[in-house]
Amino acid sequence: MRWARENMGLALLAFGLAFALWAAAVWEENPPVERSLTDVPLAFQGLASDHVVFERSAERVRLRLRVPRAMEGTIVPQDVEAFVNVSGLGEGAYERPVQIRVHRRSIQILEVDPPAVRFRLERVESREVPVSIQILGQPAIGYQAGTPLPALPQVRVTGPRSRIAVAAMAVGRIRVEGARQSVETEVALEAVDSEGRVLTEVQVEPARITVTVPIEQRLGFRELPVRVNLRGRPARGYQLTEIAVDPPTVTLTGDPRRLEEVGSYLSTEPIDLSEARGELIAEVPLVLPPGVALVGAPNQVEVRLRVEPILSTQVFQQVPVVVEGLRPGMIARLSPETVDVIVRGPLLYVESLQPDQLRVWVEVRDLERGTYTLTPTVILSATVTNLSWTLIPPSLQVTLMPAPTPTRTR
C-alpha cells in the first residue's frame, strides 16, 4: 500500500505520456481538416401550430467544420441540423441565433454563416377571394376573345395575418395568341393585393384551376381555306403527289352580306400542270369576289407542287444465272440454274425494259472445289439509276468440281 502511494505519481505520468503518444500517432495518421457545408436548410422549432414564420433573412446557412481526414469525403448536410428556437414567441419581429445540432461524432463546428436570422411571426389566417383571369396575346386576325370563364369564381388564400388582410384576388394568366377557337387550359393562381403586387408566403387553394376563353369571329370578317386551281395533266408516267399552300387559310373583310355570299373556299388563279415533273413553286394570285378584301396579307399565296414518277413493277421469270471467274479445268453446277427478277421503278422505264437488258451472275473467282451458297448480282444495261430489284430465290447453291477427263479412243 505504501509502495502504491509512493509510486502513484509515476504511474499517472506514465499513463499521460502513453496517451500523448497515442494521440500524436492518431493525429499524424488521421489529422483534422476543415470542410464547408453549404445550403444547410434552416428550420424553426417550437413554432405554434397557428403561427407562421415569414420575411426571414435567410432560408439556409453555411457551416465551416473540422473533421478527421478519414471522414472528410463522407460529410453530408444531413449530418448536421440548423435551427432557430421560437418556443413561446408570439407575433412580432425577432432576431435569434442559429443553433446547430450535430448527428455524427467528431464533427466540430467552427463557424455558422449567418450566425443569426431576422424574421417575423404572425398568426395564420385564411379567407376566400375572387378569381381574376388575365388574357395574354391576341387571337388570329378577324377573331376576338370573350370573357374568361374560370372553373371556380373564388378560391381560398392562407398565410400570415397581415398578408391575408390585403389580399384582393387570385390572379391567373391564359395565352390566346393566334387562336381561332375557344381556348381551355389549366392555369396557376397567385394571390395579389389591390395594386397587383404578388403576395409571398400566401398559399392559394386550389393552386391551379381550369379556365375557358371563348374565341369568336368578329362581324365583317370571314376565314376561308385556299383551294389550288389546277389545270392540265403531268407528263406521261408522272403523277401529282403533294400540294402545299402557304398560308393555307386567309381572312376576308367586307360587308357581312357580301361575305355570306362567298363560297366555302377561296380559289387561286389556274396553275398549268401540263407536262410538269419534279417540284414546282410559284406565287399565285387569289381570285377575290367583288366587295371583299384580304386582311393582313398580299393577294397571293405560295403554292408548292410535287410531281413524281408513277412507280411500277415488272417480273422477269427464269432468268439464266451466269458463272463468272471459273478456273480452268473446273465446272460449276447451279441449283437452281435460273431465278426470277422483280424490278421496281418509274413506270416508263420499267415498262420499256427487255429481258436482254438484264444479266444475273455469280462470282466464283478464288473459290476452291466445294459447294457454296452465293447471292447473285444483277446488272441492268439500261442507264437508269432509280430502279430496285428482288431475286427469287435470293441465293442459290453453286458446286465447283473438276471437269471430267475426256475418254481416249483407240
C-alpha positions in Angstrom: 0.0 0.0 0.0 2.8 2.3 0.9 4.6 1.5 -2.3 1.4 2.3 -4.3 1.1 5.7 -2.7 4.7 6.5 -3.3 4.6 5.5 -7.0 1.1 6.9 -7.9 2.6 10.0 -9.4 4.9 7.9 -11.6 2.0 5.8 -12.8 0.0 8.8 -13.7 2.9 10.3 -15.5 3.4 7.1 -17.5 -0.3 7.0 -18.4 -0.2 10.6 -19.5 2.9 10.0 -21.7 1.3 6.9 -23.2 -1.9 8.8 -24.0 0.0 11.7 -25.5 2.0 9.3 -27.7 -1.3 7.6 -28.8 -2.9 10.9 -29.6 0.1 12.1 -31.5 0.0 8.9 -33.6 -3.7 9.2 -34.3 -3.2 12.9 -35.2 -0.4 12.0 -37.6 -2.4 9.2 -39.3 -5.8 11.0 -39.3 -5.3 14.7 -38.8 -8.3 17.1 -38.6 -9.2 19.0 -41.7 -11.6 21.9 -42.4 -14.7 21.3 -44.6 -17.5 23.6 -45.6 -21.2 22.6 -45.9 -23.3 25.0 -48.0 -27.1 25.1 -48.4 -27.9 23.6 -45.0 -31.7 24.0 -44.5 -32.7 26.3 -41.7 -35.7 25.1 -39.6 -37.8 26.9 -37.0 -38.5 24.7 -33.9 -41.2 25.2 -31.3 -43.5 27.1 -33.7 -47.1 27.3 -32.5 -49.5 25.5 -34.9 -51.5 28.7 -35.5 -48.4 30.8 -36.3 -46.2 31.2 -39.4 -42.7 32.4 -40.0 -42.1 34.8 -42.9 -39.8 37.6 -44.0 -36.9 35.6 -42.8 -33.5 37.0 -43.7 -32.1 33.5 -44.6 -33.5 30.2 -45.7 -30.2 28.3 -45.5 -26.9 28.6 -43.7 -23.3 27.8 -44.5 -21.1 25.9 -42.0 -17.4 25.6 -41.6 -16.5 22.3 -39.9 -13.4 20.5 -38.5 -13.5 16.7 -39.0 -10.9 13.9 -39.1 -9.5 13.5 -42.6 -11.0 10.0 -42.8 -14.5 11.5 -42.5 -13.9 14.3 -45.0 -15.4 12.7 -48.0 -18.5 11.3 -46.2 -19.9 14.5 -44.7 -23.3 15.4 -46.0 -25.8 18.2 -45.0 -27.9 15.6 -43.2 -25.1 15.1 -40.6 -26.0 18.5 -39.0 -29.2 20.3 -38.3 -29.5 24.1 -38.3 -32.5 25.6 -36.4 -33.9 28.6 -34.6 -35.8 28.1 -31.4 -39.0 30.1 -31.4 -40.7 28.4 -28.5 -43.0 30.7 -26.6 -42.7 33.6 -29.1 -45.8 35.5 -30.1 -46.5 37.8 -33.0 -43.7 40.2 -33.8 -40.3 40.8 -35.4 -37.3 39.0 -34.0 -33.6 38.2 -34.4 -32.4 34.9 -33.0 -29.2 32.9 -33.1 -28.8 29.9 -35.4 -28.2 26.7 -33.4 -26.5 23.6 -34.7 -27.2 20.0 -33.7 -24.6 17.5 -34.8 -25.6 13.9 -35.6 -22.1 12.4 -36.0 -19.3 12.3 -33.5 -16.0 14.0 -34.3 -17.7 16.9 -36.1 -16.7 20.3 -34.7 -18.5 23.5 -35.7 -16.1 26.3 -36.4 -18.4 28.9 -38.0 -22.0 29.5 -38.8 -23.0 32.0 -41.6 -25.2 33.8 -40.8 -24.9 33.4 -37.0 -28.4 34.9 -36.5 -31.5 35.4 -38.6 -34.3 38.1 -38.6 -37.9 37.0 -39.1 -41.5 37.8 -38.3 -44.1 35.7 -36.6 -47.8 36.1 -37.2 -51.0 34.2 -36.8 -52.2 32.2 -39.8 -55.5 33.3 -41.3 -57.5 32.3 -44.4 -60.4 33.6 -46.4 -61.9 33.5 -49.9 -61.0 35.9 -52.6 -62.3 36.3 -56.2 -60.5 34.8 -59.2 -59.3 37.2 -61.9 -58.0 35.9 -65.2 -55.7 38.0 -67.4 -55.7 37.3 -71.2 -52.2 37.4 -72.9 -51.8 37.9 -76.6 -54.3 38.4 -79.4 -56.4 35.8 -81.3 -56.0 35.4 -85.1 -57.0 38.3 -87.3 -60.7 38.5 -87.6 -61.3 36.9 -84.2 -61.9 38.2 -80.7 -61.6 36.8 -77.2 -64.7 36.7 -74.9 -64.8 37.0 -71.1 -62.6 34.3 -69.4 -64.6 31.6 -67.6 -62.8 30.2 -64.6 -64.0 26.8 -63.2 -64.2 28.5 -59.7 -65.3 32.1 -59.1 -63.5 32.1 -55.7 -60.6 30.4 -54.1 -59.2 30.3 -50.5 -55.9 32.0 -49.6 -54.0 31.2 -46.4 -51.0 32.9 -44.9 -49.7 35.5 -42.4 -52.5 37.7 -41.0 -51.0 40.9 -42.4 -50.8 39.4 -45.9 -54.3 38.0 -45.9 -55.6 41.4 -44.8 -54.5 43.0 -48.1 -55.2 40.0 -50.4 -57.5 41.4 -53.1 -57.8 38.5 -55.6 -56.1 35.4 -57.0 -54.8 36.1 -60.5 -54.2 33.6 -63.3 -53.0 34.2 -66.9 -54.0 32.4 -70.1 -52.5 32.9 -73.5 -54.7 33.1 -76.7 -52.1 34.2 -79.2 -53.3 33.3 -82.8 -56.3 31.3 -81.5 -59.2 30.6 -83.9 -61.3 28.6 -81.5 -62.1 28.6 -77.8 -59.0 28.0 -75.5 -59.3 25.8 -72.5 -56.4 25.1 -70.2 -55.2 24.8 -66.6 -53.7 28.0 -65.2 -51.7 28.7 -62.0 -53.1 31.2 -59.4 -51.2 33.6 -57.2 -52.5 36.0 -54.6 -52.1 39.7 -55.2 -53.1 43.0 -53.4 -55.2 45.8 -54.8 -52.2 47.2 -56.7 -51.5 43.8 -58.4 -48.4 43.1 -56.3 -47.8 39.4 -55.7 -48.2 38.4 -52.0 -45.4 36.0 -51.0 -45.9 33.5 -48.2 -49.5 33.1 -49.2 -50.9 29.8 -50.4 -53.8 29.5 -52.8 -56.1 26.5 -52.7 -56.6 25.1 -55.3 -53.3 26.4 -56.8 -54.5 25.6 -60.4 -57.9 25.8 -62.0 -59.3 25.2 -65.5 -60.1 28.4 -67.5 -62.0 28.7 -70.8 -61.8 31.7 -73.1 -64.4 31.8 -75.8 -63.0 32.8 -79.2 -65.5 34.2 -81.7 -65.2 35.5 -85.3 -65.7 39.3 -85.5 -68.6 40.7 -87.6 -67.3 41.7 -91.0 -64.6 39.0 -91.1 -64.6 35.5 -92.5 -61.8 32.9 -92.6 -61.7 30.6 -95.6 -59.3 27.8 -96.8 -57.4 28.3 -100.0 -58.1 25.9 -102.9 -55.5 25.5 -105.6 -57.0 25.6 -109.1 -55.1 23.1 -111.3 -55.4 22.6 -115.0 -53.7 20.1 -117.4 -52.0 16.8 -116.6 -48.5 16.0 -115.7 -46.1 14.3 -118.2 -46.9 10.7 -119.1 -45.7 8.4 -116.4 -45.9 11.1 -113.7 -48.4 12.0 -111.0 -49.1 14.8 -108.6 -48.1 13.6 -105.1 -48.1 16.7 -103.0 -49.9 20.1 -102.8 -48.9 22.7 -100.1 -50.3 26.2 -99.8 -48.8 28.9 -97.6 -50.9 30.3 -95.9 -53.5 27.5 -96.0 -56.2 29.9 -94.9 -56.9 33.6 -95.4 -59.2 36.1 -93.7 -61.6 38.3 -95.7 -63.2 41.5 -94.6 -66.1 43.4 -96.1 -69.8 43.9 -95.9 -71.3 40.9 -93.9 -73.8 40.3 -96.7 -71.0 40.1 -99.3 -69.0 37.7 -97.1 -72.0 35.4 -96.7 -72.2 35.1 -100.5 -68.7 33.9 -100.8 -68.4 30.1 -101.1 -66.8 27.7 -98.7 -63.2 28.3 -100.1 -61.2 30.8 -102.0 -59.6 29.7 -105.3 -56.2 30.6 -106.8 -55.7 31.6 -110.4 -55.2 28.5 -112.6 -51.9 26.6 -112.4 -51.0 24.7 -115.6 -49.6 21.2 -114.8 -49.2 20.2 -118.5 -46.1 18.1 -118.9 -44.9 19.0 -115.4 -42.4 16.9 -113.5 -40.3 17.4 -110.3 -41.1 20.3 -107.8 -42.9 23.5 -108.8 -43.0 26.6 -106.5 -45.0 29.6 -107.5 -46.6 32.8 -106.1 -50.2 32.6 -107.3 -52.8 35.3 -107.1 -56.1 34.6 -105.3 -59.5 35.2 -107.0 -61.3 37.7 -104.8 -65.1 38.2 -105.2 -66.2 41.8 -105.6 -66.7 43.9 -102.4 -64.3 41.9 -100.2 -60.6 42.3 -99.4 -57.8 40.2 -97.7 -56.7 41.1 -94.2 -53.1 41.4 -93.3 -51.7 39.6 -96.4 -51.0 40.3 -100.1 -53.4 39.0 -102.7 -51.4 35.9 -103.4 -50.2 32.6 -101.8 -47.2 30.4 -102.3 -48.1 27.1 -103.9 -45.7 24.1 -103.8 -46.4 21.1 -106.0 -44.5 17.9 -106.3 -44.8 15.7 -109.4 -43.2 12.3 -109.2 -42.9 9.3 -111.4 -45.6 6.7 -111.2 -44.0 3.5 -109.8 -44.5 0.1 -111.4 -43.2 -3.5 -111.2 -42.2 -6.0 -113.9 -41.3 -9.6 -113.3 -38.7 -11.4 -115.4 -39.1 -15.2 -115.0 -36.4 -17.9 -115.3 -33.5 -15.6 -116.0 -30.4 -17.7 -116.5 -27.6 -17.3 -114.0 -24.1 -16.9 -115.4 -20.9 -18.1 -113.6 -18.0 -15.7 -113.6 -14.4 -16.3 -112.7 -14.4 -20.1 -113.1 -10.9 -21.6 -113.0 -9.6 -23.6 -116.0 -10.3 -27.3 -115.5 -13.3 -26.7 -113.2 -17.0 -26.8 -113.9 -19.9 -25.4 -111.9 -23.4 -26.8 -111.2 -26.1 -24.4 -110.1 -29.2 -25.1 -108.1 -31.4 -23.6 -109.3 -30.0 -22.6 -112.7 -32.4 -19.7 -113.1 -34.0 -17.0 -110.9 -37.0 -14.7 -111.1 -36.2 -11.0 -111.0 -38.8 -8.4 -109.8 -37.8 -4.9 -111.0 -39.4 -1.8 -109.4 -39.1 1.8 -110.5 -40.6 4.5 -112.6 -43.4 3.3 -114.9 -41.8 4.5 -118.2 -38.5 2.8 -117.5 -39.9 -0.4 -116.1 -42.3 -0.9 -119.0 -39.5 -0.4 -121.5 -37.1 -3.0 -120.0 -36.4 -6.0 -122.2 -35.1 -9.4 -121.0 -31.9 -9.0 -122.9 -31.1 -5.9 -120.8 -31.0 -8.0 -117.7 -28.0 -10.0 -116.6 -27.6 -12.2 -113.5 -24.3 -13.8 -112.5 -22.4 -15.3 -109.5 -18.7 -14.7 -108.9 -16.6 -17.8 -108.1 -13.2 -16.4 -108.5 -10.7 -17.6 -105.9 -13.1 -20.4 -104.7 -11.8 -23.9 -104.3 -13.6 -27.2 -105.0 -16.8 -27.5 -102.9 -20.4 -26.4 -102.5 -21.2 -22.8 -101.7 -24.3 -20.7 -101.1 -23.9 -17.5 -103.1 -26.0 -14.4 -103.8 -26.3 -13.4 -107.4 -25.5 -10.0 -108.8 -27.9 -8.2 -111.1 -26.8 -5.8 -113.9 -29.1 -3.8 -116.0 -27.8 -2.5 -119.3 -30.4 0.4 -119.2 -28.9 3.6 -117.9 -31.5 4.1 -115.1 -30.3 4.6 -111.5 -33.5 4.7 -109.6 -34.5 1.1 -110.1 -34.6 -1.7 -107.5 -35.0 -5.4 -107.8 -35.6 -8.5 -105.8 -34.3 -12.0 -106.6 -36.4 -15.2 -106.1 -34.8 -17.2 -104.6 -32.3 -14.6 -103.1 -29.4 -17.1 -103.1 -28.5 -20.4 -104.8 -26.1 -23.3 -104.4 -23.0 -23.5 -106.5 -21.0 -26.7 -106.7 -17.5 -26.4 -108.1 -15.7 -29.6 -109.3 -13.0 -30.7 -111.7 -14.1 -31.1 -115.3 -14.3 -34.8 -116.3 -11.3 -36.1 -118.2 -12.1 -36.9 -121.9 -12.1 -40.7 -122.7 -9.4 -41.6 -125.2 -10.4 -43.7 -128.2 -8.1 -46.2 -129.9 
